[in-house]
Amino acid sequence: MYPKIIIEHFMHPKNVGRLENPSNIGTYETLSKAKAVFYFLIEDDIVKDIKYQVAGCPYAIAVGSILSEYAKGKRIFELAKINKKFLEKYFPVDEDKEECINLPLRAFLNGLSKI
């Protein structure tokens, strides 16, 4: 059984798509060819807009949505601290879902590390 927040963000994902002129792009791909891409529009160290695309399981799609919603309006230094522990505020992080969770999380953090 999926946690309620995972179902909600999987069935109704927020910020899906791509930005035409992003400031930064973060990507991550697994050995099984699941892939996540985040597009950031950053002005004055603040995320003004963010979009993402995920080819992965429901958890990966939902985590992309959760991260994108959280990031809007936040300063880069706040977001660079995000990790799996941060996601535990939203849902229990099970070991068997670790690859699914890491997919969007690593793409997100890769986009921030290029700043």
Phi and psi restraints in degrees (range 20) as a CNS / XPLOR table:
assign (resid 1 and name C) (resid 2 and name N)
       (resid 2 and name CA) (resid 2 and name C) 1.0 -81.9 20.0 2
assign (resid 2 and name N) (resid 2 and name CA)
       (resid 2 and name C) (resid 3 and name N) 1.0 145.2 20.0 2
assign (resid 2 and name C) (resid 3 and name N)
       (resid 3 and name CA) (resid 3 and name C) 1.0 -62.0 20.0 2
assign (resid 3 and name N) (resid 3 and name CA)
       (resid 3 and name C) (resid 4 and name N) 1.0 151.7 20.0 2
assign (resid 3 and name C) (resid 4 and name N)
       (resid 4 and name CA) (resid 4 and name C) 1.0 -55.9 20.0 2
assign (resid 4 and name N) (resid 4 and name CA)
       (resid 4 and name C) (resid 5 and name N) 1.0 -41.9 20.0 2
assign (resid 4 and name C) (resid 5 and name N)
       (resid 5 and name CA) (resid 5 and name C) 1.0 -66.0 20.0 2
assign (resid 5 and name N) (resid 5 and name CA)
       (resid 5 and name C) (resid 6 and name N) 1.0 -33.9 20.0 2
assign (resid 5 and name C) (resid 6 and name N)
       (resid 6 and name CA) (resid 6 and name C) 1.0 -67.2 20.0 2
assign (resid 6 and name N) (resid 6 and name CA)
       (resid 6 and name C) (resid 7 and name N) 1.0 -44.0 20.0 2
assign (resid 6 and name C) (resid 7 and name N)
       (resid 7 and name CA) (resid 7 and name C) 1.0 -60.4 20.0 2
assign (resid 7 and name N) (resid 7 and name CA)
       (resid 7 and name C) (resid 8 and name N) 1.0 -46.8 20.0 2
assign (resid 7 and name C) (resid 8 and name N)
       (resid 8 and name CA) (resid 8 and name C) 1.0 -60.6 20.0 2
assign (resid 8 and name N) (resid 8 and name CA)
       (resid 8 and name C) (resid 9 and name N) 1.0 -48.1 20.0 2
assign (resid 8 and name C) (resid 9 and name N)
       (resid 9 and name CA) (resid 9 and name C) 1.0 -75.2 20.0 2
assign (resid 9 and name N) (resid 9 and name CA)
       (resid 9 and name C) (resid 10 and name N) 1.0 -24.3 20.0 2
assign (resid 9 and name C) (resid 10 and name N)
       (resid 10 and name CA) (resid 10 and name C) 1.0 -75.2 20.0 2
assign (resid 10 and name N) (resid 10 and name CA)
       (resid 10 and name C) (resid 11 and name N) 1.0 -43.6 20.0 2
assign (resid 10 and name C) (resid 11 and name N)
       (resid 11 and name CA) (resid 11 and name C) 1.0 -74.7 20.0 2
assign (resid 11 and name N) (resid 11 and name CA)
       (resid 11 and name C) (resid 12 and name N) 1.0 -30.0 20.0 2
assign (resid 11 and name C) (resid 12 and name N)
       (resid 12 and name CA) (resid 12 and name C) 1.0 -134.9 20.0 2
assign (resid 12 and name N) (resid 12 and name CA)
       (resid 12 and name C) (resid 13 and name N) 1.0 64.8 20.0 2
assign (resid 12 and name C) (resid 13 and name N)
       (resid 13 and name CA) (resid 13 and name C) 1.0 -65.8 20.0 2
assign (resid 13 and name N) (resid 13 and name CA)
       (resid 13 and name C) (resid 14 and name N) 1.0 144.9 20.0 2
assign (resid 13 and name C) (resid 14 and name N)
       (resid 14 and name CA) (resid 14 and name C) 1.0 -101.5 20.0 2
assign (resid 14 and name N) (resid 14 and name CA)
       (resid 14 and name C) (resid 15 and name N) 1.0 147.1 20.0 2
assign (resid 14 and name C) (resid 15 and name N)
       (resid 15 and name CA) (resid 15 and name C) 1.0 64.0 20.0 2
assign (resid 15 and name N) (resid 15 and name CA)
       (resid 15 and name C) (resid 16 and name N) 1.0 29.4 20.0 2
assign (resid 15 and name C) (resid 16 and name N)
       (resid 16 and name CA) (resid 16 and name C) 1.0 -76.5 20.0 2
assign (resid 16 and name N) (resid 16 and name CA)
       (resid 16 and name C) (resid 17 and name N) 1.0 139.2 20.0 2
assign (resid 16 and name C) (resid 17 and name N)
       (resid 17 and name CA) (resid 17 and name C) 1.0 132.7 20.0 2
assign (resid 17 and name N) (resid 17 and name CA)
       (resid 17 and name C) (resid 18 and name N) 1.0 -156.4 20.0 2
assign (resid 17 and name C) (resid 18 and name N)
       (resid 18 and name CA) (resid 18 and name C) 1.0 -140.6 20.0 2
assign (resid 18 and name N) (resid 18 and name CA)
       (resid 18 and name C) (resid 19 and name N) 1.0 153.4 20.0 2
assign (resid 18 and name C) (resid 19 and name N)
       (resid 19 and name CA) (resid 19 and name C) 1.0 -92.7 20.0 2
assign (resid 19 and name N) (resid 19 and name CA)
       (resid 19 and name C) (resid 20 and name N) 1.0 142.6 20.0 2
assign (resid 19 and name C) (resid 20 and name N)
       (resid 20 and name CA) (resid 20 and name C) 1.0 -69.2 20.0 2
assign (resid 20 and name N) (resid 20 and name CA)
       (resid 20 and name C) (resid 21 and name N) 1.0 -41.6 20.0 2
assign (resid 20 and name C) (resid 21 and name N)
       (resid 21 and name CA) (resid 21 and name C) 1.0 -128.4 20.0 2
assign (resid 21 and name N) (resid 21 and name CA)
       (resid 21 and name C) (resid 22 and name N) 1.0 70.6 20.0 2
assign (resid 21 and name C) (resid 22 and name N)
       (resid 22 and name CA) (resid 22 and name C) 1.0 -71.2 20.0 2
assign (resid 22 and name N) (resid 22 and name CA)
       (resid 22 and name C) (resid 23 and name N) 1.0 151.8 20.0 2
assign (resid 22 and name C) (resid 23 and name N)
       (resid 23 and name CA) (resid 23 and name C) 1.0 -73.9 20.0 2
assign (resid 23 and name N) (resid 23 and name CA)
       (resid 23 and name C) (resid 24 and name N) 1.0 -38.4 20.0 2
assign (resid 23 and name C) (resid 24 and name N)
       (resid 24 and name CA) (resid 24 and name C) 1.0 -143.7 20.0 2
assign (resid 24 and name N) (resid 24 and name CA)
       (resid 24 and name C) (resid 25 and name N) 1.0 154.3 20.0 2
assign (resid 24 and name C) (resid 25 and name N)
       (resid 25 and name CA) (resid 25 and name C) 1.0 -132.3 20.0 2
assign (resid 25 and name N) (resid 25 and name CA)
       (resid 25 and name C) (resid 26 and name N) 1.0 132.8 20.0 2
assign (resid 25 and name C) (resid 26 and name N)
       (resid 26 and name CA) (resid 26 and name C) 1.0 -119.9 20.0 2
assign (resid 26 and name N) (resid 26 and name CA)
       (resid 26 and name C) (resid 27 and name N) 1.0 133.1 20.0 2
assign (resid 26 and name C) (resid 27 and name N)
       (resid 27 and name CA) (resid 27 and name C) 1.0 -130.4 20.0 2
assign (resid 27 and name N) (resid 27 and name CA)
       (resid 27 and name C) (resid 28 and name N) 1.0 158.1 20.0 2
assign (resid 27 and name C) (resid 28 and name N)
       (resid 28 and name CA) (resid 28 and name C) 1.0 -157.6 20.0 2
assign (resid 28 and name N) (resid 28 and name CA)
       (resid 28 and name C) (resid 29 and name N) 1.0 138.1 20.0 2
assign (resid 28 and name C) (resid 29 and name N)
       (resid 29 and name CA) (resid 29 and name C) 1.0 -134.0 20.0 2
assign (resid 29 and name N) (resid 29 and name CA)
       (resid 29 and name C) (resid 30 and name N) 1.0 138.2 20.0 2
assign (resid 29 and name C) (resid 30 and name N)
       (resid 30 and name CA) (resid 30 and name C) 1.0 -90.1 20.0 2
assign (resid 30 and name N) (resid 30 and name CA)
       (resid 30 and name C) (resid 31 and name N) 1.0 170.0 20.0 2
assign (resid 30 and name C) (resid 31 and name N)
       (resid 31 and name CA) (resid 31 and name C) 1.0 -62.7 20.0 2
assign (resid 31 and name N) (resid 31 and name CA)
       (resid 31 and name C) (resid 32 and name N) 1.0 -27.9 20.0 2
assign (resid 31 and name C) (resid 32 and name N)
       (resid 32 and name CA) (resid 32 and name C) 1.0 -84.3 20.0 2
assign (resid 32 and name N) (resid 32 and name CA)
       (resid 32 and name C) (resid 33 and name N) 1.0 8.4 20.0 2
assign (resid 32 and name C) (resid 33 and name N)
       (resid 33 and name CA) (resid 33 and name C) 1.0 75.1 20.0 2
assign (resid 33 and name N) (resid 33 and name CA)
       (resid 33 and name C) (resid 34 and name N) 1.0 13.9 20.0 2
assign (resid 33 and name C) (resid 34 and name N)
       (resid 34 and name CA) (resid 34 and name C) 1.0 -71.9 20.0 2
assign (resid 34 and name N) (resid 34 and name CA)
       (resid 34 and name C) (resid 35 and name N) 1.0 143.7 20.0 2
assign (resid 34 and name C) (resid 35 and name N)
       (resid 35 and name CA) (resid 35 and name C) 1.0 -142.2 20.0 2
assign (resid 35 and name N) (resid 35 and name CA)
       (resid 35 and name C) (resid 36 and name N) 1.0 144.9 20.0 2
assign (resid 35 and name C) (resid 36 and name N)
       (resid 36 and name CA) (resid 36 and name C) 1.0 -134.0 20.0 2
assign (resid 36 and name N) (resid 36 and name CA)
       (resid 36 and name C) (resid 37 and name N) 1.0 142.2 20.0 2
assign (resid 36 and name C) (resid 37 and name N)
       (resid 37 and name CA) (resid 37 and name C) 1.0 -135.3 20.0 2
assign (resid 37 and name N) (resid 37 and name CA)
       (resid 37 and name C) (resid 38 and name N) 1.0 131.3 20.0 2
assign (resid 37 and name C) (resid 38 and name N)
       (resid 38 and name CA) (resid 38 and name C) 1.0 -115.5 20.0 2
assign (resid 38 and name N) (resid 38 and name CA)
       (resid 38 and name C) (resid 39 and name N) 1.0 137.8 20.0 2
assign (resid 38 and name C) (resid 39 and name N)
       (resid 39 and name CA) (resid 39 and name C) 1.0 -115.9 20.0 2
assign (resid 39 and name N) (resid 39 and name CA)
       (resid 39 and name C) (resid 40 and name N) 1.0 123.0 20.0 2
assign (resid 39 and name C) (resid 40 and name N)
       (resid 40 and name CA) (resid 40 and name C) 1.0 -112.8 20.0 2
assign (resid 40 and name N) (resid 40 and name CA)
       (resid 40 and name C) (resid 41 and name N) 1.0 137.1 20.0 2
assign (resid 40 and name C) (resid 41 and name N)
       (resid 41 and name CA) (resid 41 and name C) 1.0 -112.1 20.0 2
assign (resid 41 and name N) (resid 41 and name CA)
       (resid 41 and name C) (resid 42 and name N) 1.0 111.6 20.0 2
assign (resid 41 and name C) (resid 42 and name N)
       (resid 42 and name CA) (resid 42 and name C) 1.0 -119.5 20.0 2
assign (resid 42 and name N) (resid 42 and name CA)
       (resid 42 and name C) (resid 43 and name N) 1.0 130.5 20.0 2
assign (resid 42 and name C) (resid 43 and name N)
       (resid 43 and name CA) (resid 43 and name C) 1.0 -133.6 20.0 2
assign (resid 43 and name N) (resid 43 and name CA)
       (resid 43 and name C) (resid 44 and name N) 1.0 129.0 20.0 2
assign (resid 43 and name C) (resid 44 and name N)
       (resid 44 and name CA) (resid 44 and name C) 1.0 52.4 20.0 2
assign (resid 44 and name N) (resid 44 and name CA)
       (resid 44 and name C) (resid 45 and name N) 1.0 43.5 20.0 2
assign (resid 44 and name C) (resid 45 and name N)
       (resid 45 and name CA) (resid 45 and name C) 1.0 64.1 20.0 2
assign (resid 45 and name N) (resid 45 and name CA)
       (resid 45 and name C) (resid 46 and name N) 1.0 19.6 20.0 2
assign (resid 45 and name C) (resid 46 and name N)
       (resid 46 and name CA) (resid 46 and name C) 1.0 -120.7 20.0 2
assign (resid 46 and name N) (resid 46 and name CA)
       (resid 46 and name C) (resid 47 and name N) 1.0 136.7 20.0 2
assign (resid 46 and name C) (resid 47 and name N)
       (resid 47 and name CA) (resid 47 and name C) 1.0 -76.4 20.0 2
assign (resid 47 and name N) (resid 47 and name CA)
       (resid 47 and name C) (resid 48 and name N) 1.0 107.8 20.0 2
assign (resid 47 and name C) (resid 48 and name N)
       (resid 48 and name CA) (resid 48 and name C) 1.0 -83.9 20.0 2
assign (resid 48 and name N) (resid 48 and name CA)
       (resid 48 and name C) (resid 49 and name N) 1.0 -34.6 20.0 2
assign (resid 48 and name C) (resid 49 and name N)
       (resid 49 and name CA) (resid 49 and name C) 1.0 -152.5 20.0 2
assign (resid 49 and name N) (resid 49 and name CA)
       (resid 49 and name C) (resid 50 and name N) 1.0 155.3 20.0 2
assign (resid 49 and name C) (resid 50 and name N)
       (resid 50 and name CA) (resid 50 and name C) 1.0 -153.7 20.0 2
assign (resid 50 and name N) (resid 50 and name CA)
       (resid 50 and name C) (resid 51 and name N) 1.0 137.8 20.0 2
assign (resid 50 and name C) (resid 51 and name N)
       (resid 51 and name CA) (resid 51 and name C) 1.0 -133.9 20.0 2
assign (resid 51 and name N) (resid 51 and name CA)
       (resid 51 and name C) (resid 52 and name N) 1.0 161.3 20.0 2
assign (resid 51 and name C) (resid 52 and name N)
       (resid 52 and name CA) (resid 52 and name C) 1.0 -150.8 20.0 2
assign (resid 52 and name N) (resid 52 and name CA)
       (resid 52 and name C) (resid 53 and name N) 1.0 160.0 20.0 2
assign (resid 52 and name C) (resid 53 and name N)
       (resid 53 and name CA) (resid 53 and name C) 1.0 -135.4 20.0 2
assign (resid 53 and name N) (resid 53 and name CA)
       (resid 53 and name C) (resid 54 and name N) 1.0 133.0 20.0 2
assign (resid 53 and name C) (resid 54 and name N)
       (resid 54 and name CA) (resid 54 and name C) 1.0 -132.7 20.0 2
assign (resid 54 and name N) (resid 54 and name CA)
       (resid 54 and name C) (resid 55 and name N) 1.0 128.9 20.0 2
assign (resid 54 and name C) (resid 55 and name N)
       (resid 55 and name CA) (resid 55 and name C) 1.0 -109.8 20.0 2
assign (resid 55 and name N) (resid 55 and name CA)
       (resid 55 and name C) (resid 56 and name N) 1.0 94.1 20.0 2
assign (resid 55 and name C) (resid 56 and name N)
       (resid 56 and name CA) (resid 56 and name C) 1.0 -169.2 20.0 2
assign (resid 56 and name N) (resid 56 and name CA)
       (resid 56 and name C) (resid 57 and name N) 1.0 -166.3 20.0 2
assign (resid 56 and name C) (resid 57 and name N)
       (resid 57 and name CA) (resid 57 and name C) 1.0 -77.0 20.0 2
assign (resid 57 and name N) (resid 57 and name CA)
       (resid 57 and name C) (resid 58 and name N) 1.0 172.7 20.0 2
assign (resid 57 and name C) (resid 58 and name N)
       (resid 58 and name CA) (resid 58 and name C) 1.0 -55.0 20.0 2
assign (resid 58 and name N) (resid 58 and name CA)
       (resid 58 and name C) (resid 59 and name N) 1.0 -39.6 20.0 2
assign (resid 58 and name C) (resid 59 and name N)
       (resid 59 and name CA) (resid 59 and name C) 1.0 -61.2 20.0 2
assign (resid 59 and name N) (resid 59 and name CA)
       (resid 59 and name C) (resid 60 and name N) 1.0 -44.3 20.0 2
assign (resid 59 and name C) (resid 60 and name N)
       (resid 60 and name CA) (resid 60 and name C) 1.0 -62.6 20.0 2
assign (resid 60 and name N) (resid 60 and name CA)
       (resid 60 and name C) (resid 61 and name N) 1.0 -43.8 20.0 2
assign (resid 60 and name C) (resid 61 and name N)
       (resid 61 and name CA) (resid 61 and name C) 1.0 -64.6 20.0 2
assign (resid 61 and name N) (resid 61 and name CA)
       (resid 61 and name C) (resid 62 and name N) 1.0 -44.8 20.0 2
assign (resid 61 and name C) (resid 62 and name N)
       (resid 62 and name CA) (resid 62 and name C) 1.0 -65.0 20.0 2
assign (resid 62 and name N) (resid 62 and name CA)
       (resid 62 and name C) (resid 63 and name N) 1.0 -41.7 20.0 2
assign (resid 62 and name C) (resid 63 and name N)
       (resid 63 and name CA) (resid 63 and name C) 1.0 -65.0 20.0 2
assign (resid 63 and name N) (resid 63 and name CA)
       (resid 63 and name C) (resid 64 and name N) 1.0 -38.1 20.0 2
assign (resid 63 and name C) (resid 64 and name N)
       (resid 64 and name CA) (resid 64 and name C) 1.0 -58.6 20.0 2
assign (resid 64 and name N) (resid 64 and name CA)
       (resid 64 and name C) (resid 65 and name N) 1.0 -43.1 20.0 2
assign (resid 64 and name C) (resid 65 and name N)
       (resid 65 and name CA) (resid 65 and name C) 1.0 -65.1 20.0 2
assign (resid 65 and name N) (resid 65 and name CA)
       (resid 65 and name C) (resid 66 and name N) 1.0 -45.2 20.0 2
assign (resid 65 and name C) (resid 66 and name N)
       (resid 66 and name CA) (resid 66 and name C) 1.0 -61.7 20.0 2
assign (resid 66 and name N) (resid 66 and name CA)
       (resid 66 and name C) (resid 67 and name N) 1.0 -47.2 20.0 2
assign (resid 66 and name C) (resid 67 and name N)
       (resid 67 and name CA) (resid 67 and name C) 1.0 -62.1 20.0 2
assign (resid 67 and name N) (resid 67 and name CA)
       (resid 67 and name C) (resid 68 and name N) 1.0 -41.9 20.0 2
assign (resid 67 and name C) (resid 68 and name N)
       (resid 68 and name CA) (resid 68 and name C) 1.0 -65.8 20.0 2
assign (resid 68 and name N) (resid 68 and name CA)
       (resid 68 and name C) (resid 69 and name N) 1.0 -39.3 20.0 2
assign (resid 68 and name C) (resid 69 and name N)
       (resid 69 and name CA) (resid 69 and name C) 1.0 -65.8 20.0 2
assign (resid 69 and name N) (resid 69 and name CA)
       (resid 69 and name C) (resid 70 and name N) 1.0 -43.2 20.0 2
assign (resid 69 and name C) (resid 70 and name N)
       (resid 70 and name CA) (resid 70 and name C) 1.0 -65.4 20.0 2
assign (resid 70 and name N) (resid 70 and name CA)
       (resid 70 and name C) (resid 71 and name N) 1.0 -37.7 20.0 2
assign (resid 70 and name C) (resid 71 and name N)
       (resid 71 and name CA) (resid 71 and name C) 1.0 -70.6 20.0 2
assign (resid 71 and name N) (resid 71 and name CA)
       (resid 71 and name C) (resid 72 and name N) 1.0 -29.8 20.0 2
assign (resid 71 and name C) (resid 72 and name N)
       (resid 72 and name CA) (resid 72 and name C) 1.0 -58.4 20.0 2
assign (resid 72 and name N) (resid 72 and name CA)
       (resid 72 and name C) (resid 73 and name N) 1.0 126.0 20.0 2
assign (resid 72 and name C) (resid 73 and name N)
       (resid 73 and name CA) (resid 73 and name C) 1.0 83.7 20.0 2
assign (resid 73 and name N) (resid 73 and name CA)
       (resid 73 and name C) (resid 74 and name N) 1.0 -1.7 20.0 2
assign (resid 73 and name C) (resid 74 and name N)
       (resid 74 and name CA) (resid 74 and name C) 1.0 -92.7 20.0 2
assign (resid 74 and name N) (resid 74 and name CA)
       (resid 74 and name C) (resid 75 and name N) 1.0 154.4 20.0 2
assign (resid 74 and name C) (resid 75 and name N)
       (resid 75 and name CA) (resid 75 and name C) 1.0 -80.1 20.0 2
assign (resid 75 and name N) (resid 75 and name CA)
       (resid 75 and name C) (resid 76 and name N) 1.0 149.6 20.0 2
assign (resid 75 and name C) (resid 76 and name N)
       (resid 76 and name CA) (resid 76 and name C) 1.0 -55.9 20.0 2
assign (resid 76 and name N) (resid 76 and name CA)
       (resid 76 and name C) (resid 77 and name N) 1.0 -43.7 20.0 2
assign (resid 76 and name C) (resid 77 and name N)
       (resid 77 and name CA) (resid 77 and name C) 1.0 -63.5 20.0 2
assign (resid 77 and name N) (resid 77 and name CA)
       (resid 77 and name C) (resid 78 and name N) 1.0 -29.7 20.0 2
assign (resid 77 and name C) (resid 78 and name N)
       (resid 78 and name CA) (resid 78 and name C) 1.0 -68.6 20.0 2
assign (resid 78 and name N) (resid 78 and name CA)
       (resid 78 and name C) (resid 79 and name N) 1.0 -39.8 20.0 2
assign (resid 78 and name C) (resid 79 and name N)
       (resid 79 and name CA) (resid 79 and name C) 1.0 -76.4 20.0 2
assign (resid 79 and name N) (resid 79 and name CA)
       (resid 79 and name C) (resid 80 and name N) 1.0 -29.1 20.0 2
assign (resid 79 and name C) (resid 80 and name N)
       (resid 80 and name CA) (resid 80 and name C) 1.0 -65.1 20.0 2
assign (resid 80 and name N) (resid 80 and name CA)
       (resid 80 and name C) (resid 81 and name N) 1.0 -16.2 20.0 2
assign (resid 80 and name C) (resid 81 and name N)
       (resid 81 and name CA) (resid 81 and name C) 1.0 -87.5 20.0 2
assign (resid 81 and name N) (resid 81 and name CA)
       (resid 81 and name C) (resid 82 and name N) 1.0 -4.6 20.0 2
assign (resid 81 and name C) (resid 82 and name N)
       (resid 82 and name CA) (resid 82 and name C) 1.0 -67.7 20.0 2
assign (resid 82 and name N) (resid 82 and name CA)
       (resid 82 and name C) (resid 83 and name N) 1.0 137.4 20.0 2
assign (resid 82 and name C) (resid 83 and name N)
       (resid 83 and name CA) (resid 83 and name C) 1.0 -150.6 20.0 2
assign (resid 83 and name N) (resid 83 and name CA)
       (resid 83 and name C) (resid 84 and name N) 1.0 -173.1 20.0 2
assign (resid 83 and name C) (resid 84 and name N)
       (resid 84 and name CA) (resid 84 and name C) 1.0 -60.5 20.0 2
assign (resid 84 and name N) (resid 84 and name CA)
       (resid 84 and name C) (resid 85 and name N) 1.0 -34.1 20.0 2
assign (resid 84 and name C) (resid 85 and name N)
       (resid 85 and name CA) (resid 85 and name C) 1.0 -59.6 20.0 2
assign (resid 85 and name N) (resid 85 and name CA)
       (resid 85 and name C) (resid 86 and name N) 1.0 -39.0 20.0 2
assign (resid 85 and name C) (resid 86 and name N)
       (resid 86 and name CA) (resid 86 and name C) 1.0 -58.5 20.0 2
assign (resid 86 and name N) (resid 86 and name CA)
       (resid 86 and name C) (resid 87 and name N) 1.0 -42.6 20.0 2
assign (resid 86 and name C) (resid 87 and name N)
       (resid 87 and name CA) (resid 87 and name C) 1.0 -67.9 20.0 2
assign (resid 87 and name N) (resid 87 and name CA)
       (resid 87 and name C) (resid 88 and name N) 1.0 -22.5 20.0 2
assign (resid 87 and name C) (resid 88 and name N)
       (resid 88 and name CA) (resid 88 and name C) 1.0 -64.9 20.0 2
assign (resid 88 and name N) (resid 88 and name CA)
       (resid 88 and name C) (resid 89 and name N) 1.0 -15.8 20.0 2
assign (resid 88 and name C) (resid 89 and name N)
       (resid 89 and name CA) (resid 89 and name C) 1.0 -68.2 20.0 2
assign (resid 89 and name N) (resid 89 and name CA)
       (resid 89 and name C) (resid 90 and name N) 1.0 -23.7 20.0 2
assign (resid 89 and name C) (resid 90 and name N)
       (resid 90 and name CA) (resid 90 and name C) 1.0 -99.6 20.0 2
assign (resid 90 and name N) (resid 90 and name CA)
       (resid 90 and name C) (resid 91 and name N) 1.0 -36.5 20.0 2
assign (resid 90 and name C) (resid 91 and name N)
       (resid 91 and name CA) (resid 91 and name C) 1.0 -161.7 20.0 2
assign (resid 91 and name N) (resid 91 and name CA)
       (resid 91 and name C) (resid 92 and name N) 1.0 158.3 20.0 2
assign (resid 91 and name C) (resid 92 and name N)
       (resid 92 and name CA) (resid 92 and name C) 1.0 -67.1 20.0 2
assign (resid 92 and name N) (resid 92 and name CA)
       (resid 92 and name C) (resid 93 and name N) 1.0 131.5 20.0 2
assign (resid 92 and name C) (resid 93 and name N)
       (resid 93 and name CA) (resid 93 and name C) 1.0 -95.5 20.0 2
assign (resid 93 and name N) (resid 93 and name CA)
       (resid 93 and name C) (resid 94 and name N) 1.0 103.6 20.0 2
assign (resid 93 and name C) (resid 94 and name N)
       (resid 94 and name CA) (resid 94 and name C) 1.0 -87.8 20.0 2
assign (resid 94 and name N) (resid 94 and name CA)
       (resid 94 and name C) (resid 95 and name N) 1.0 145.7 20.0 2
assign (resid 94 and name C) (resid 95 and name N)
       (resid 95 and name CA) (resid 95 and name C) 1.0 -58.0 20.0 2
assign (resid 95 and name N) (resid 95 and name CA)
       (resid 95 and name C) (resid 96 and name N) 1.0 -36.3 20.0 2
assign (resid 95 and name C) (resid 96 and name N)
       (resid 96 and name CA) (resid 96 and name C) 1.0 -70.9 20.0 2
assign (resid 96 and name N) (resid 96 and name CA)
       (resid 96 and name C) (resid 97 and name N) 1.0 -10.5 20.0 2
assign (resid 96 and name C) (resid 97 and name N)
       (resid 97 and name CA) (resid 97 and name C) 1.0 -107.0 20.0 2
assign (resid 97 and name N) (resid 97 and name CA)
       (resid 97 and name C) (resid 98 and name N) 1.0 7.5 20.0 2
assign (resid 97 and name C) (resid 98 and name N)
       (resid 98 and name CA) (resid 98 and name C) 1.0 -58.9 20.0 2
assign (resid 98 and name N) (resid 98 and name CA)
       (resid 98 and name C) (resid 99 and name N) 1.0 -44.2 20.0 2
assign (resid 98 and name C) (resid 99 and name N)
       (resid 99 and name CA) (resid 99 and name C) 1.0 -63.3 20.0 2
assign (resid 99 and name N) (resid 99 and name CA)
       (resid 99 and name C) (resid 100 and name N) 1.0 -39.7 20.0 2
assign (resid 99 and name C) (resid 100 and name N)
       (resid 100 and name CA) (resid 100 and name C) 1.0 -63.8 20.0 2
assign (resid 100 and name N) (resid 100 and name CA)
       (resid 100 and name C) (resid 101 and name N) 1.0 -39.9 20.0 2
assign (resid 100 and name C) (resid 101 and name N)
       (resid 101 and name CA) (resid 101 and name C) 1.0 -74.1 20.0 2
assign (resid 101 and name N) (resid 101 and name CA)
       (resid 101 and name C) (resid 102 and name N) 1.0 -40.0 20.0 2
assign (resid 101 and name C) (resid 102 and name N)
       (resid 102 and name CA) (resid 102 and name C) 1.0 -66.4 20.0 2
assign (resid 102 and name N) (resid 102 and name CA)
       (resid 102 and name C) (resid 103 and name N) 1.0 -29.8 20.0 2
assign (resid 102 and name C) (resid 103 and name N)
       (resid 103 and name CA) (resid 103 and name C) 1.0 -55.2 20.0 2
assign (resid 103 and name N) (resid 103 and name CA)
       (resid 103 and name C) (resid 104 and name N) 1.0 -61.9 20.0 2
assign (resid 103 and name C) (resid 104 and name N)
       (resid 104 and name CA) (resid 104 and name C) 1.0 -70.9 20.0 2
assign (resid 104 and name N) (resid 104 and name CA)
       (resid 104 and name C) (resid 105 and name N) 1.0 -32.7 20.0 2
assign (resid 104 and name C) (resid 105 and name N)
       (resid 105 and name CA) (resid 105 and name C) 1.0 -62.4 20.0 2
assign (resid 105 and name N) (resid 105 and name CA)
       (resid 105 and name C) (resid 106 and name N) 1.0 -44.8 20.0 2
assign (resid 105 and name C) (resid 106 and name N)
       (resid 106 and name CA) (resid 106 and name C) 1.0 -68.0 20.0 2
assign (resid 106 and name N) (resid 106 and name CA)
       (resid 106 and name C) (resid 107 and name N) 1.0 -38.5 20.0 2
assign (resid 106 and name C) (resid 107 and name N)
       (resid 107 and name CA) (resid 107 and name C) 1.0 -62.9 20.0 2
assign (resid 107 and name N) (resid 107 and name CA)
       (resid 107 and name C) (resid 108 and name N) 1.0 -43.6 20.0 2
assign (resid 107 and name C) (resid 108 and name N)
       (resid 108 and name CA) (resid 108 and name C) 1.0 -59.2 20.0 2
assign (resid 108 and name N) (resid 108 and name CA)
       (resid 108 and name C) (resid 109 and name N) 1.0 -51.8 20.0 2
assign (resid 108 and name C) (resid 109 and name N)
       (resid 109 and name CA) (resid 109 and name C) 1.0 -67.6 20.0 2
assign (resid 109 and name N) (resid 109 and name CA)
       (resid 109 and name C) (resid 110 and name N) 1.0 -33.1 20.0 2
assign (resid 109 and name C) (resid 110 and name N)
       (resid 110 and name CA) (resid 110 and name C) 1.0 -62.6 20.0 2
assign (resid 110 and name N) (resid 110 and name CA)
       (resid 110 and name C) (resid 111 and name N) 1.0 -37.6 20.0 2
assign (resid 110 and name C) (resid 111 and name N)
       (resid 111 and name CA) (resid 111 and name C) 1.0 -66.6 20.0 2
assign (resid 111 and name N) (resid 111 and name CA)
       (resid 111 and name C) (resid 112 and name N) 1.0 -35.6 20.0 2
assign (resid 111 and name C) (resid 112 and name N)
       (resid 112 and name CA) (resid 112 and name C) 1.0 -75.1 20.0 2
assign (resid 112 and name N) (resid 112 and name CA)
       (resid 112 and name C) (resid 113 and name N) 1.0 -30.3 20.0 2
assign (resid 112 and name C) (resid 113 and name N)
       (resid 113 and name CA) (resid 113 and name C) 1.0 -73.0 20.0 2
assign (resid 113 and name N) (resid 113 and name CA)
       (resid 113 and name C) (resid 114 and name N) 1.0 -12.2 20.0 2
assign (resid 113 and name C) (resid 114 and name N)
       (resid 114 and name CA) (resid 114 and name C) 1.0 -88.5 20.0 2
assign (resid 114 and name N) (resid 114 and name CA)
       (resid 114 and name C) (resid 115 and name N) 1.0 4.9 20.0 2
